Amino acid sequence: GTNVDEAKALIANAGLKIVPVDDLDEAARVAVKLSTIVKLAHSANLSVNFEIPPIS
């Protein structure tokens, strides 16, 4: 077996600011979307903060 559940619990409790995504393709799409948001904000002289929901 794998330790997926244990790994997710460790990550959830580590206090890291990460967006948990299990699928690599979806993770890439999320990364591009977040990057686009940050780039647009910077071009408008705005700062952005992301609130990441708790891992369930």
C-alpha positions as a LaTeX table, in Angstrom:
\begin{tabular}{lrrr}
\hline
Residue & $x$ (\AA) & $y$ (\AA) & $z$ (\AA) \\
\hline
Gly1 & 0.00 & 0.00 & 0.00 \\
Thr2 & 0.85 & 3.64 & $-0.04$ \\
Asn3 & 0.93 & 6.24 & 2.68 \\
Val4 & $-1.17$ & 8.79 & 0.79 \\
Asp5 & $-3.45$ & 9.58 & 3.72 \\
Glu6 & $-0.52$ & 9.93 & 6.11 \\
Ala7 & 1.32 & 12.17 & 3.64 \\
Lys8 & $-1.73$ & 14.39 & 3.19 \\
Ala9 & $-2.07$ & 14.71 & 6.96 \\
Leu10 & 1.61 & 15.67 & 7.30 \\
Ile11 & 1.26 & 18.31 & 4.59 \\
Ala12 & $-1.97$ & 19.66 & 6.09 \\
Asn13 & $-0.34$ & 20.03 & 9.50 \\
Ala14 & 2.97 & 21.45 & 8.25 \\
Gly15 & 1.66 & 25.00 & 7.87 \\
Leu16 & 2.81 & 25.18 & 4.26 \\
Lys17 & 1.06 & 27.49 & 1.83 \\
Ile18 & 0.40 & 25.05 & $-0.96$ \\
Val19 & $-2.60$ & 24.27 & $-3.12$ \\
Pro20 & $-3.25$ & 20.55 & $-2.79$ \\
Val21 & $-4.02$ & 18.93 & $-6.13$ \\
Asp22 & $-3.80$ & 15.18 & $-6.74$ \\
Asp23 & $-3.73$ & 15.29 & $-10.55$ \\
Leu24 & $-0.58$ & 16.61 & $-12.25$ \\
Asp25 & $-2.46$ & 18.14 & $-15.20$ \\
Glu26 & $-4.87$ & 19.93 & $-12.86$ \\
Ala27 & $-1.94$ & 21.11 & $-10.72$ \\
Ala28 & $-0.35$ & 22.64 & $-13.82$ \\
Arg29 & $-3.60$ & 24.42 & $-14.73$ \\
Val30 & $-3.94$ & 25.79 & $-11.19$ \\
Ala31 & $-0.33$ & 27.00 & $-11.22$ \\
Val32 & $-0.87$ & 28.83 & $-14.52$ \\
Lys33 & $-4.10$ & 30.43 & $-13.25$ \\
Leu34 & $-2.44$ & 31.64 & $-10.05$ \\
Ser35 & 0.53 & 32.94 & $-12.01$ \\
Thr36 & $-1.80$ & 34.84 & $-14.34$ \\
Ile37 & $-3.61$ & 36.42 & $-11.40$ \\
Val38 & $-0.33$ & 37.56 & $-9.84$ \\
Lys39 & 0.97 & 38.90 & $-13.17$ \\
Leu40 & $-2.23$ & 40.89 & $-13.80$ \\
Ala41 & $-2.19$ & 42.27 & $-10.27$ \\
His42 & 1.42 & 43.37 & $-10.55$ \\
Ser43 & 0.74 & 45.06 & $-13.90$ \\
Ala44 & $-2.00$ & 47.08 & $-12.17$ \\
Asn45 & 0.28 & 47.90 & $-9.20$ \\
Leu46 & $-1.81$ & 45.73 & $-6.90$ \\
Ser47 & $-0.79$ & 43.11 & $-4.41$ \\
Val48 & $-2.68$ & 39.88 & $-3.97$ \\
Asn49 & $-2.98$ & 37.41 & $-1.14$ \\
Phe50 & $-4.44$ & 33.96 & $-1.51$ \\
Glu51 & $-6.37$ & 32.16 & 1.19 \\
Ile52 & $-5.94$ & 28.45 & 0.84 \\
Pro53 & $-8.78$ & 26.39 & 2.31 \\
Pro54 & $-7.81$ & 23.68 & 4.78 \\
Ile55 & $-7.06$ & 20.27 & 3.35 \\
Ser56 & $-9.88$ & 17.87 & 4.05 \\
\hline
\end{tabular}
